[in-house]
């Protein structure tokens, strides 16, 4: 299968090309992850959205990027233009093991993303902050304060995600 061309066939609505790639790589996800990371770093929106969708799907099924691949994956947030791709990366954060030295960069990126004009990006960025705080108790007080402020004036979708993040953070 030509993964890139299959992902390029995405019409902006139906995710069947993404599912097709997911089925094609499910038996050898470790071999596919480097290719998917390269495609996700493309400037093409369909490749960003499709590759991150497949990476999220693999992570949800126990084949998340390895620790040495995680920085490359997380740093995609700094350059992605496809809103769906950003969302997919954010939704994958709970499945990732962050290597030492990556937490601060991700924290700063998430703080920027909670200011997004896109509701679901904000919601999942708050979730990411909760993921980090759940792994690092030193972040909990600041995260709780951010959650408290957001719950005063954020949309219902963001508030729901914050409630889930709080519960997961407290474990």
C-alpha positions as CSV (number, residue, x, y, z in Angstrom):
1,X,0.0,0.0,0.0
2,X,1.1,3.5,-0.8
3,X,0.3,5.1,2.6
4,X,0.9,8.7,1.5
5,X,-1.4,8.4,-1.6
6,X,-4.1,6.6,0.4
7,X,-4.1,9.4,3.0
8,X,-4.2,12.0,0.3
9,X,-7.5,10.5,-0.9
10,X,-9.1,11.9,2.3
11,X,-12.0,14.2,1.2
12,X,-12.1,16.2,4.5
13,X,-15.1,14.2,5.8
14,X,-14.9,10.4,5.5
15,X,-12.1,8.8,7.3
16,X,-12.1,5.5,5.3
17,X,-8.6,6.2,3.8
18,X,-7.3,6.5,7.4
19,X,-9.0,3.3,8.4
20,X,-7.6,1.6,5.4
21,X,-4.0,2.6,6.4
22,X,-4.8,1.5,9.9
23,X,-5.8,-1.9,8.7
24,X,-2.7,-2.1,6.5
25,X,-0.3,-1.4,9.3
26,X,-1.9,-3.1,12.2
27,X,0.2,-6.2,12.0
28,X,3.5,-4.3,11.9
29,X,2.8,-1.0,13.7
30,X,6.4,-0.5,14.8
31,X,7.6,-0.5,11.3
32,X,4.9,2.0,10.2
33,X,5.3,4.6,12.9
34,X,8.5,6.2,11.4
35,X,6.7,6.6,8.1
36,X,3.6,8.0,9.7
37,X,5.7,10.5,11.8
38,X,7.4,11.6,8.6
39,X,4.0,12.1,6.8
40,X,2.5,13.9,9.8
41,X,5.3,16.4,9.6
42,X,4.4,17.2,6.0
43,X,2.9,20.5,5.0
44,X,0.0,18.7,3.4
45,X,-3.2,18.9,5.5
46,X,-4.5,15.5,4.4
47,X,-1.2,13.9,5.3
48,X,-1.1,15.6,8.7
49,X,-4.7,14.7,9.5
50,X,-4.4,11.1,8.2
51,X,-1.0,10.2,9.7
52,X,-2.0,11.5,13.1
53,X,-5.3,9.7,13.0
54,X,-3.5,6.4,12.3
55,X,-0.9,7.1,15.0
56,X,-3.7,7.9,17.5
57,X,-5.5,4.7,16.5
58,X,-2.3,2.6,16.9
59,X,-1.7,4.2,20.3
60,X,-5.2,3.4,21.5
61,X,-4.6,-0.2,20.5
62,X,-1.3,-0.5,22.4
63,X,1.2,0.6,19.8
64,X,2.1,4.2,20.8
65,X,5.3,5.7,19.5
66,X,8.3,4.6,21.5
67,X,10.0,7.0,23.9
68,X,12.6,8.0,21.4
69,X,9.9,8.9,18.8
70,X,7.7,10.8,21.3
71,X,9.6,14.1,21.0
72,X,9.2,14.1,17.3
73,X,5.5,13.4,17.7
74,X,4.8,16.0,20.4
75,X,6.8,18.7,18.5
76,X,4.4,18.3,15.6
77,X,2.1,20.5,17.6
78,X,4.5,23.4,17.0
79,X,4.0,23.3,13.3
80,X,0.8,21.6,12.3
81,X,-1.8,23.5,10.3
82,X,-4.5,20.9,10.1
83,X,-6.9,21.4,13.1
84,X,-7.8,17.7,13.1
85,X,-4.1,16.7,13.3
86,X,-3.6,18.9,16.3
87,X,-6.6,17.3,17.9
88,X,-5.3,13.8,17.2
89,X,-1.9,14.5,18.8
90,X,-3.6,16.0,21.8
91,X,-5.9,13.0,22.1
92,X,-2.9,10.7,22.0
93,X,-1.1,12.2,24.9
94,X,-2.5,9.9,27.6
95,X,-0.9,6.9,25.7
96,X,2.6,8.4,25.5
97,X,5.5,8.0,27.8
98,X,7.3,11.3,27.8
99,X,11.1,11.1,27.9
100,X,13.0,13.3,30.4
101,X,13.3,16.9,29.2
102,X,10.1,16.9,27.1
103,X,7.6,17.8,29.8
104,X,8.4,21.5,29.9
105,X,8.2,22.0,26.2
106,X,4.8,20.2,26.0
107,X,3.5,22.2,29.0
108,X,4.3,25.5,27.3
109,X,2.7,24.3,24.1
110,X,-0.4,23.2,25.9
111,X,-0.6,26.6,27.6
112,X,-0.6,28.2,24.2
113,X,-3.2,25.8,22.8
114,X,-5.7,26.5,25.6
115,X,-6.0,29.9,24.0
116,X,-7.0,28.4,20.6
117,X,-10.2,29.7,19.0
118,X,-11.2,26.0,18.4
119,X,-13.2,24.6,21.3
120,X,-12.1,21.0,20.9
121,X,-8.4,22.1,20.7
122,X,-8.9,24.0,24.0
123,X,-10.7,21.1,25.6
124,X,-8.0,18.5,24.7
125,X,-5.2,20.9,25.6
126,X,-6.7,21.2,29.1
127,X,-6.8,17.4,29.1
128,X,-3.1,17.3,28.2
129,X,-2.4,19.6,31.1
130,X,-4.3,17.2,33.3
131,X,-2.2,14.3,31.9
132,X,1.0,16.1,32.8
133,X,-0.2,17.0,36.2
134,X,-1.3,13.4,36.9
135,X,2.3,12.3,36.1
136,X,4.0,15.2,38.0
137,X,2.4,16.1,41.3
138,X,4.4,19.4,41.3
139,X,2.1,20.6,38.4
140,X,-1.2,19.8,40.1
141,X,-1.8,23.1,42.0
142,X,-1.1,25.2,38.8
143,X,-3.3,22.9,36.7
144,X,-6.1,23.0,39.3
145,X,-5.9,26.8,39.1
146,X,-6.1,26.8,35.3
147,X,-9.0,24.4,35.4
148,X,-10.8,26.6,38.0
149,X,-10.4,29.7,35.8
150,X,-11.6,27.8,32.7
151,X,-14.7,26.4,34.4
152,X,-15.9,30.0,35.0
153,X,-16.2,31.0,31.3
154,X,-15.3,28.1,29.0
155,X,-17.8,26.3,26.8
156,X,-19.7,23.2,28.0
157,X,-17.4,20.9,25.9
158,X,-14.3,22.3,27.6
159,X,-15.9,22.0,31.0
160,X,-16.8,18.4,30.4
161,X,-13.2,17.6,29.3
162,X,-11.8,19.4,32.3
163,X,-14.0,17.3,34.6
164,X,-12.6,14.1,33.0
165,X,-9.1,15.5,33.2
166,X,-9.5,16.3,36.9
167,X,-10.7,12.8,37.7
168,X,-7.9,11.2,35.8
169,X,-5.3,13.5,37.3
170,X,-6.4,12.6,40.8
171,X,-6.3,9.0,39.8
